[in-house]
């Protein structure tokens, strides 16, 4: 994971209060000038725009989860609905209601019915939402050099625990522990979360090396795609991987993903793959009905 990961986590944990550039630069151990420059190069947005976008989307999440609009707006630092509305249009080019209607991938993950968040079995695996009791077995996925080769390098045990804790606390993501049906051993984690392009949902995954090349990832991801289509009602999903990660690219192509573009970030060229879960014709018809 890239150098600003924990800075971004810090931002996301403190969106309900004023966050200064000086504070973030100190947190990331860069000078103010280098922090702003490197943040924009890495994330693709200025610090201010990144924070504002996160706050605006958090407000929509809170409203969709049942909070009163004015309460969510004031909690994230806007004094009036008019101020929120103006900022939203400036950031996204449309009204909040239009954004929700046109971006099915925006739907909060944790608003799914509870039964879809429980265990699910494939022919050889059991997938269940990640919980605290999965942490001990999950640590190796985040500290193993082979697993983390294209994911920014292995983490210390302390950082790995912080990462797992952070995952389980996010309301806009869900993370599945993948276990073998026969032995109940944890062999991987699959995540559904917002992509860097905030309007898209990303599927990411990591499996222990001894289970590579045996079809476990394909089998598990095939069900995740089924969930995204039939229960999250997403039009498409994306997955991002380093261009050098031939094994991951091969898996994505086998699952029906198509290359959607490349971008340089996290210190390497990244490939963004997209998989449509319904036909382009169906998407066009749906958009036509919304107009």
C-alpha positions as YAML, in Angstrom:
chain: A
units: angstrom
residues:
- id: 1
  name: UNK
  ca: [0.00, 0.00, 0.00]
- id: 2
  name: UNK
  ca: [1.22, 3.48, -0.80]
- id: 3
  name: UNK
  ca: [2.87, 5.97, 1.53]
- id: 4
  name: UNK
  ca: [-0.29, 7.97, 2.31]
- id: 5
  name: UNK
  ca: [-2.45, 5.03, 3.34]
- id: 6
  name: UNK
  ca: [-2.44, 5.85, 7.03]
- id: 7
  name: UNK
  ca: [-2.84, 9.55, 6.31]
- id: 8
  name: UNK
  ca: [-6.00, 8.74, 4.35]
- id: 9
  name: UNK
  ca: [-7.22, 6.52, 7.17]
- id: 10
  name: UNK
  ca: [-6.54, 9.41, 9.56]
- id: 11
  name: UNK
  ca: [-8.58, 11.74, 7.32]
- id: 12
  name: UNK
  ca: [-11.46, 9.29, 7.13]
- id: 13
  name: UNK
  ca: [-11.54, 8.93, 10.92]
- id: 14
  name: UNK
  ca: [-11.64, 12.70, 11.41]
- id: 15
  name: UNK
  ca: [-13.98, 13.95, 8.71]
- id: 16
  name: UNK
  ca: [-16.35, 15.41, 11.28]
- id: 17
  name: UNK
  ca: [-13.85, 18.05, 12.42]
- id: 18
  name: UNK
  ca: [-11.50, 20.60, 10.87]
- id: 19
  name: UNK
  ca: [-8.39, 19.00, 9.40]
- id: 20
  name: UNK
  ca: [-5.40, 21.20, 8.54]
- id: 21
  name: UNK
  ca: [-2.64, 20.68, 6.00]
- id: 22
  name: UNK
  ca: [-0.04, 21.25, 8.73]
- id: 23
  name: UNK
  ca: [-1.62, 18.49, 10.80]
- id: 24
  name: UNK
  ca: [-1.61, 16.03, 7.90]
- id: 25
  name: UNK
  ca: [1.93, 16.89, 6.83]
- id: 26
  name: UNK
  ca: [3.15, 16.24, 10.37]
- id: 27
  name: UNK
  ca: [1.21, 12.98, 10.47]
- id: 28
  name: UNK
  ca: [2.80, 11.82, 7.20]
- id: 29
  name: UNK
  ca: [6.28, 13.07, 8.17]
- id: 30
  name: UNK
  ca: [6.67, 15.24, 5.07]
- id: 31
  name: UNK
  ca: [7.15, 18.97, 4.79]
- id: 32
  name: UNK
  ca: [3.94, 20.84, 3.98]
- id: 33
  name: UNK
  ca: [5.09, 21.54, 0.40]
- id: 34
  name: UNK
  ca: [6.16, 17.96, -0.35]
- id: 35
  name: UNK
  ca: [3.08, 16.53, 1.32]
- id: 36
  name: UNK
  ca: [0.71, 18.52, -0.90]
- id: 37
  name: UNK
  ca: [2.69, 17.75, -4.06]
- id: 38
  name: UNK
  ca: [3.08, 14.02, -3.39]
- id: 39
  name: UNK
  ca: [-0.51, 13.64, -2.21]
- id: 40
  name: UNK
  ca: [-1.86, 15.06, -5.46]
- id: 41
  name: UNK
  ca: [0.54, 12.97, -7.57]
- id: 42
  name: UNK
  ca: [-0.41, 9.80, -5.69]
- id: 43
  name: UNK
  ca: [-4.14, 10.23, -5.08]
- id: 44
  name: UNK
  ca: [-4.98, 12.34, -8.13]
- id: 45
  name: UNK
  ca: [-6.68, 15.12, -6.12]
- id: 46
  name: UNK
  ca: [-5.61, 18.03, -3.98]
- id: 47
  name: UNK
  ca: [-5.87, 17.45, -0.25]
- id: 48
  name: UNK
  ca: [-8.76, 19.89, 0.05]
- id: 49
  name: UNK
  ca: [-10.76, 18.33, -2.78]
- id: 50
  name: UNK
  ca: [-10.15, 14.84, -1.40]
- id: 51
  name: UNK
  ca: [-11.44, 15.79, 2.05]
- id: 52
  name: UNK
  ca: [-14.44, 17.64, 0.63]
- id: 53
  name: UNK
  ca: [-15.38, 14.74, -1.65]
- id: 54
  name: UNK
  ca: [-15.17, 12.29, 1.26]
- id: 55
  name: UNK
  ca: [-17.37, 14.50, 3.42]
- id: 56
  name: UNK
  ca: [-20.00, 14.98, 0.73]
- id: 57
  name: UNK
  ca: [-20.24, 11.24, 0.07]
- id: 58
  name: UNK
  ca: [-20.33, 10.46, 3.80]
- id: 59
  name: UNK
  ca: [-23.33, 12.76, 4.13]
- id: 60
  name: UNK
  ca: [-25.15, 10.82, 1.40]
- id: 61
  name: UNK
  ca: [-24.23, 7.52, 3.08]
- id: 62
  name: UNK
  ca: [-25.58, 8.73, 6.42]
- id: 63
  name: UNK
  ca: [-28.83, 9.90, 4.85]
- id: 64
  name: UNK
  ca: [-29.31, 6.60, 3.02]
- id: 65
  name: UNK
  ca: [-28.68, 4.76, 6.28]
- id: 66
  name: UNK
  ca: [-31.52, 6.70, 7.94]
- id: 67
  name: UNK
  ca: [-29.95, 9.84, 9.44]
- id: 68
  name: UNK
  ca: [-31.77, 13.17, 9.18]
- id: 69
  name: UNK
  ca: [-30.29, 15.20, 6.34]
- id: 70
  name: UNK
  ca: [-29.58, 18.34, 8.36]
- id: 71
  name: UNK
  ca: [-27.96, 16.29, 11.16]
- id: 72
  name: UNK
  ca: [-25.57, 14.57, 8.73]
- id: 73
  name: UNK
  ca: [-24.82, 17.87, 6.96]
- id: 74
  name: UNK
  ca: [-23.91, 19.67, 10.19]
- id: 75
  name: UNK
  ca: [-21.97, 16.68, 11.56]
- id: 76
  name: UNK
  ca: [-19.60, 16.84, 8.58]
- id: 77
  name: UNK
  ca: [-19.00, 20.57, 8.85]
- id: 78
  name: UNK
  ca: [-21.61, 22.27, 6.64]
- id: 79
  name: UNK
  ca: [-23.72, 24.92, 8.35]
- id: 80
  name: UNK
  ca: [-26.69, 24.80, 5.96]
- id: 81
  name: UNK
  ca: [-28.27, 22.54, 3.37]
- id: 82
  name: UNK
  ca: [-27.70, 25.28, 0.79]
- id: 83
  name: UNK
  ca: [-23.96, 25.19, 1.49]
- id: 84
  name: UNK
  ca: [-23.87, 21.40, 1.18]
- id: 85
  name: UNK
  ca: [-25.96, 21.47, -2.02]
- id: 86
  name: UNK
  ca: [-23.76, 24.11, -3.66]
- id: 87
  name: UNK
  ca: [-20.56, 22.25, -2.74]
- id: 88
  name: UNK
  ca: [-21.99, 18.96, -4.02]
- id: 89
  name: UNK
  ca: [-22.92, 20.38, -7.42]
- id: 90
  name: UNK
  ca: [-19.50, 22.03, -7.75]
- id: 91
  name: UNK
  ca: [-17.74, 18.75, -6.91]
- id: 92
  name: UNK
  ca: [-19.87, 16.26, -8.88]
- id: 93
  name: UNK
  ca: [-21.69, 18.39, -11.44]
- id: 94
  name: UNK
  ca: [-25.16, 17.27, -10.40]
- id: 95
  name: UNK
  ca: [-27.63, 17.36, -7.51]
- id: 96
  name: UNK
  ca: [-27.29, 14.76, -4.71]
- id: 97
  name: UNK
  ca: [-30.56, 13.06, -5.74]
- id: 98
  name: UNK
  ca: [-29.34, 12.77, -9.34]
- id: 99
  name: UNK
  ca: [-26.02, 11.36, -8.17]
- id: 100
  name: UNK
  ca: [-27.71, 8.61, -6.15]
- id: 101
  name: UNK
  ca: [-30.06, 7.77, -9.01]
- id: 102
  name: UNK
  ca: [-27.33, 7.58, -11.65]
- id: 103
  name: UNK
  ca: [-24.70, 5.77, -9.59]
- id: 104
  name: UNK
  ca: [-26.07, 2.45, -8.45]
- id: 105
  name: UNK
  ca: [-22.61, 1.58, -7.14]
- id: 106
  name: UNK
  ca: [-23.04, 4.31, -4.53]
- id: 107
  name: UNK
  ca: [-25.48, 2.24, -2.44]
- id: 108
  name: UNK
  ca: [-23.92, 1.69, 1.00]
- id: 109
  name: UNK
  ca: [-22.64, -1.87, 1.33]
- id: 110
  name: UNK
  ca: [-23.90, -2.25, 4.89]
- id: 111
  name: UNK
  ca: [-27.45, -1.43, 3.83]
- id: 112
  name: UNK
  ca: [-27.74, -4.91, 2.33]
- id: 113
  name: UNK
  ca: [-30.19, -7.24, 4.01]
- id: 114
  name: UNK
  ca: [-28.53, -9.11, 6.86]
- id: 115
  name: UNK
  ca: [-28.99, -12.53, 5.33]
- id: 116
  name: UNK
  ca: [-26.63, -11.63, 2.49]
- id: 117
  name: UNK
  ca: [-23.92, -10.67, 4.97]
- id: 118
  name: UNK
  ca: [-23.81, -14.14, 6.53]
- id: 119
  name: UNK
  ca: [-21.85, -17.25, 5.53]
- id: 120
  name: UNK
  ca: [-22.02, -18.43, 1.96]
- id: 121
  name: UNK
  ca: [-20.66, -21.70, 0.61]
- id: 122
  name: UNK
  ca: [-19.06, -22.42, -2.74]
- id: 123
  name: UNK
  ca: [-18.11, -25.96, -3.71]
- id: 124
  name: UNK
  ca: [-14.92, -25.87, -1.60]
- id: 125
  name: UNK
  ca: [-15.00, -22.64, 0.40]
- id: 126
  name: UNK
  ca: [-17.01, -20.76, 2.99]
- id: 127
  name: UNK
  ca: [-17.16, -16.95, 2.76]
- id: 128
  name: UNK
  ca: [-18.16, -14.94, 5.82]
- id: 129
  name: UNK
  ca: [-17.84, -11.29, 6.77]
- id: 130
  name: UNK
  ca: [-14.55, -10.51, 8.47]
- id: 131
  name: UNK
  ca: [-14.75, -10.26, 12.27]
- id: 132
  name: UNK
  ca: [-12.35, -9.80, 15.16]
- id: 133
  name: UNK
  ca: [-11.99, -13.54, 15.67]
- id: 134
  name: UNK
  ca: [-10.58, -13.81, 12.12]
- id: 135
  name: UNK
  ca: [-7.71, -11.43, 12.87]
- id: 136
  name: UNK
  ca: [-5.11, -13.94, 14.13]
- id: 137
  name: UNK
  ca: [-5.33, -16.05, 10.96]
- id: 138
  name: UNK
  ca: [-5.62, -12.98, 8.73]
- id: 139
  name: UNK
  ca: [-2.33, -11.47, 9.92]
- id: 140
  name: UNK
  ca: [-0.20, -13.56, 7.58]
- id: 141
  name: UNK
  ca: [-2.03, -12.19, 4.53]
- id: 142
  name: UNK
  ca: [-0.86, -8.71, 5.46]
- id: 143
  name: UNK
  ca: [2.66, -9.58, 6.62]
- id: 144
  name: UNK
  ca: [3.69, -12.19, 4.01]
- id: 145
  name: UNK
  ca: [6.18, -10.83, 1.43]
- id: 146
  name: UNK
  ca: [4.82, -12.97, -1.42]
- id: 147
  name: UNK
  ca: [1.22, -11.94, -0.83]
- id: 148
  name: UNK
  ca: [2.18, -8.28, -0.51]
- id: 149
  name: UNK
  ca: [4.65, -8.15, -3.41]
- id: 150
  name: UNK
  ca: [2.28, -6.09, -5.60]
- id: 151
  name: UNK
  ca: [0.35, -4.53, -2.71]
- id: 152
  name: UNK
  ca: [2.95, -2.12, -1.41]
- id: 153
  name: UNK
  ca: [5.03, -4.54, 0.65]
- id: 154
  name: UNK
  ca: [4.47, -6.50, 3.83]
- id: 155
  name: UNK
  ca: [3.18, -4.77, 6.95]
- id: 156
  name: UNK
  ca: [4.39, -5.03, 10.51]
- id: 157
  name: UNK
  ca: [2.13, -6.98, 12.84]
- id: 158
  name: UNK
  ca: [1.02, -3.75, 14.50]
- id: 159
  name: UNK
  ca: [0.12, -2.13, 11.17]
- id: 160
  name: UNK
  ca: [-1.57, -5.32, 9.98]
- id: 161
  name: UNK
  ca: [-3.81, -5.31, 13.05]
- id: 162
  name: UNK
  ca: [-4.63, -1.63, 12.51]
- id: 163
  name: UNK
  ca: [-5.53, -2.38, 8.90]
- id: 164
  name: UNK
  ca: [-7.87, -5.22, 9.87]
- id: 165
  name: UNK
  ca: [-9.49, -3.10, 12.57]
- id: 166
  name: UNK
  ca: [-9.97, -0.26, 10.10]
- id: 167
  name: UNK
  ca: [-11.58, -2.61, 7.55]
- id: 168
  name: UNK
  ca: [-14.15, -3.91, 10.00]
- id: 169
  name: UNK
  ca: [-15.15, -0.38, 11.07]
- id: 170
  name: UNK
  ca: [-15.85, 1.09, 7.60]
- id: 171
  name: UNK
  ca: [-19.53, 1.45, 6.70]
- id: 172
  name: UNK
  ca: [-18.98, 1.71, 2.94]
- id: 173
  name: UNK
  ca: [-17.08, -1.58, 2.55]
- id: 174
  name: UNK
  ca: [-17.43, -5.26, 3.30]
- id: 175
  name: UNK
  ca: [-14.61, -7.77, 3.67]
- id: 176
  name: UNK
  ca: [-15.06, -11.54, 3.40]
- id: 177
  name: UNK
  ca: [-12.85, -14.12, 5.08]
- id: 178
  name: UNK
  ca: [-12.44, -17.09, 2.74]
- id: 179
  name: UNK
  ca: [-12.07, -20.43, 4.51]
- id: 180
  name: UNK
  ca: [-11.73, -24.00, 3.29]
- id: 181
  name: UNK
  ca: [-14.89, -25.98, 3.83]
- id: 182
  name: UNK
  ca: [-13.04, -29.13, 4.91]
- id: 183
  name: UNK
  ca: [-10.51, -27.70, 7.38]
- id: 184
  name: UNK
  ca: [-11.97, -24.26, 8.08]
- id: 185
  name: UNK
  ca: [-8.51, -22.77, 7.50]
- id: 186
  name: UNK
  ca: [-8.52, -19.11, 6.43]
- id: 187
  name: UNK
  ca: [-6.92, -18.86, 2.99]
- id: 188
  name: UNK
  ca: [-7.82, -15.37, 1.78]
- id: 189
  name: UNK
  ca: [-9.76, -12.13, 2.08]
- id: 190
  name: UNK
  ca: [-11.99, -10.53, -0.57]
- id: 191
  name: UNK
  ca: [-13.14, -6.93, -0.25]
- id: 192
  name: UNK
  ca: [-15.85, -4.80, -1.86]
- id: 193
  name: UNK
  ca: [-15.12, -1.11, -1.29]
- id: 194
  name: UNK
  ca: [-15.13, 2.29, -3.00]
- id: 195
  name: UNK
  ca: [-12.49, 2.63, -5.71]
- id: 196
  name: UNK
  ca: [-10.23, 5.69, -5.95]
- id: 197
  name: UNK
  ca: [-12.80, 6.90, -8.45]
- id: 198
  name: UNK
  ca: [-15.38, 7.39, -5.72]
- id: 199
  name: UNK
  ca: [-18.38, 6.50, -7.91]
- id: 200
  name: UNK
  ca: [-17.11, 2.96, -8.58]
- id: 201
  name: UNK
  ca: [-17.04, -0.14, -6.40]
- id: 202
  name: UNK
  ca: [-13.82, -2.15, -6.40]
- id: 203
  name: UNK
  ca: [-13.34, -5.85, -5.73]
- id: 204
  name: UNK
  ca: [-9.91, -6.63, -4.30]
- id: 205
  name: UNK
  ca: [-8.50, -9.89, -3.05]
- id: 206
  name: UNK
  ca: [-5.50, -11.59, -1.49]
- id: 207
  name: UNK
  ca: [-4.86, -15.30, -0.94]
- id: 208
  name: UNK
  ca: [-2.06, -17.25, 0.74]
- id: 209
  name: UNK
  ca: [0.61, -18.49, -1.72]
- id: 210
  name: UNK
  ca: [0.04, -22.21, -1.08]
- id: 211
  name: UNK
  ca: [-3.48, -21.83, -2.46]
- id: 212
  name: UNK
  ca: [-2.54, -19.97, -5.65]
- id: 213
  name: UNK
  ca: [-3.24, -21.67, -8.96]
- id: 214
  name: UNK
  ca: [-5.83, -24.08, -7.51]
- id: 215
  name: UNK
  ca: [-9.00, -22.22, -8.44]
- id: 216
  name: UNK
  ca: [-9.93, -21.02, -4.95]
- id: 217
  name: UNK
  ca: [-9.73, -17.33, -5.87]
- id: 218
  name: UNK
  ca: [-11.73, -17.83, -9.06]
- id: 219
  name: UNK
  ca: [-14.38, -19.86, -7.25]
- id: 220
  name: UNK
  ca: [-14.76, -17.30, -4.47]
- id: 221
  name: UNK
  ca: [-14.67, -14.24, -6.71]
- id: 222
  name: UNK
  ca: [-17.28, -15.78, -8.99]
- id: 223
  name: UNK
  ca: [-19.71, -15.75, -6.06]
- id: 224
  name: UNK
  ca: [-18.72, -12.19, -5.08]
- id: 225
  name: UNK
  ca: [-19.59, -11.05, -8.61]
- id: 226
  name: UNK
  ca: [-22.94, -12.83, -8.24]
- id: 227
  name: UNK
  ca: [-23.54, -10.93, -5.00]
- id: 228
  name: UNK
  ca: [-22.63, -7.60, -6.60]
- id: 229
  name: UNK
  ca: [-25.04, -8.17, -9.46]
- id: 230
  name: UNK
  ca: [-28.01, -9.74, -7.71]
- id: 231
  name: UNK
  ca: [-27.97, -8.21, -4.23]
- id: 232
  name: UNK
  ca: [-26.03, -4.93, -4.56]
- id: 233
  name: UNK
  ca: [-27.56, -4.37, -8.01]
- id: 234
  name: UNK
  ca: [-24.36, -2.90, -9.44]
- id: 235
  name: UNK
  ca: [-24.04, -2.24, -13.16]
- id: 236
  name: UNK
  ca: [-20.30, -2.96, -13.05]
- id: 237
  name: UNK
  ca: [-17.32, -3.38, -10.74]
- id: 238
  name: UNK
  ca: [-13.63, -2.58, -11.13]
- id: 239
  name: UNK
  ca: [-10.45, -4.22, -9.90]
- id: 240
  name: UNK
  ca: [-7.03, -2.57, -9.87]
- id: 241
  name: UNK
  ca: [-3.73, -4.43, -10.01]
- id: 242
  name: UNK
  ca: [-0.13, -3.69, -10.90]
- id: 243
  name: UNK
  ca: [0.74, -4.20, -14.56]
- id: 244
  name: UNK
  ca: [3.53, -6.50, -13.39]
- id: 245
  name: UNK
  ca: [1.12, -8.82, -11.56]
- id: 246
  name: UNK
  ca: [0.57, -11.30, -14.39]
- id: 247
  name: UNK
  ca: [-1.16, -13.86, -12.18]
- id: 248
  name: UNK
  ca: [-3.80, -11.37, -11.02]
- id: 249
  name: UNK
  ca: [-4.38, -10.06, -14.55]
- id: 250
  name: UNK
  ca: [-4.88, -13.60, -15.82]
- id: 251
  name: UNK
  ca: [-7.47, -14.23, -13.08]
- id: 252
  name: UNK
  ca: [-9.38, -11.04, -13.88]
- id: 253
  name: UNK
  ca: [-9.51, -11.89, -17.58]
- id: 254
  name: UNK
  ca: [-10.76, -15.38, -16.77]
- id: 255
  name: UNK
  ca: [-13.56, -13.79, -14.73]
- id: 256
  name: UNK
  ca: [-14.58, -11.69, -17.71]
- id: 257
  name: UNK
  ca: [-12.96, -8.36, -16.84]
- id: 258
  name: UNK
  ca: [-11.74, -6.04, -19.60]
- id: 259
  name: UNK
  ca: [-8.92, -3.51, -19.36]
- id: 260
  name: UNK
  ca: [-10.42, -0.06, -18.76]
- id: 261
  name: UNK
  ca: [-7.20, 1.95, -18.49]
- id: 262
  name: UNK
  ca: [-3.83, 2.35, -16.82]
- id: 263
  name: UNK
  ca: [-2.56, 4.86, -14.31]
- id: 264
  name: UNK
  ca: [0.71, 5.42, -12.48]
- id: 265
  name: UNK
  ca: [0.32, 5.52, -8.70]
- id: 266
  name: UNK
  ca: [1.67, 3.80, -5.60]
- id: 267
  name: UNK
  ca: [5.07, 3.90, -7.32]
- id: 268
  name: UNK
  ca: [4.11, 1.60, -10.21]
- id: 269
  name: UNK
  ca: [1.87, 1.35, -13.26]
- id: 270
  name: UNK
  ca: [-1.59, 0.09, -12.32]
- id: 271
  name: UNK
  ca: [-4.12, -1.59, -14.60]
- id: 272
  name: UNK
  ca: [-7.79, -0.84, -13.95]
- id: 273
  name: UNK
  ca: [-10.04, -3.67, -15.10]
- id: 274
  name: UNK
  ca: [-13.82, -3.37, -15.38]
- id: 275
  name: UNK
  ca: [-16.48, -6.06, -15.50]
- id: 276
  name: UNK
  ca: [-20.01, -5.23, -16.59]
- id: 277
  name: UNK
  ca: [-22.54, -7.20, -14.58]
- id: 278
  name: UNK
  ca: [-25.43, -6.36, -16.91]
- id: 279
  name: UNK
  ca: [-25.33, -5.67, -20.64]
- id: 280
  name: UNK
  ca: [-24.54, -2.20, -22.01]
- id: 281
  name: UNK
  ca: [-27.98, -2.20, -23.66]
- id: 282
  name: UNK
  ca: [-29.67, -2.71, -20.29]
- id: 283
  name: UNK
  ca: [-27.65, 0.14, -18.77]
- id: 284
  name: UNK
  ca: [-28.68, 2.45, -21.62]
- id: 285
  name: UNK
  ca: [-32.35, 1.51, -21.17]
- id: 286
  name: UNK
  ca: [-32.17, 2.15, -17.42]
- id: 287
  name: UNK
  ca: [-30.54, 5.55, -17.93]
- id: 288
  name: UNK
  ca: [-33.18, 6.41, -20.51]
- id: 289
  name: UNK
  ca: [-35.94, 5.66, -18.01]
- id: 290
  name: UNK
  ca: [-34.30, 7.86, -15.41]
- id: 291
  name: UNK
  ca: [-34.27, 10.93, -17.66]
...
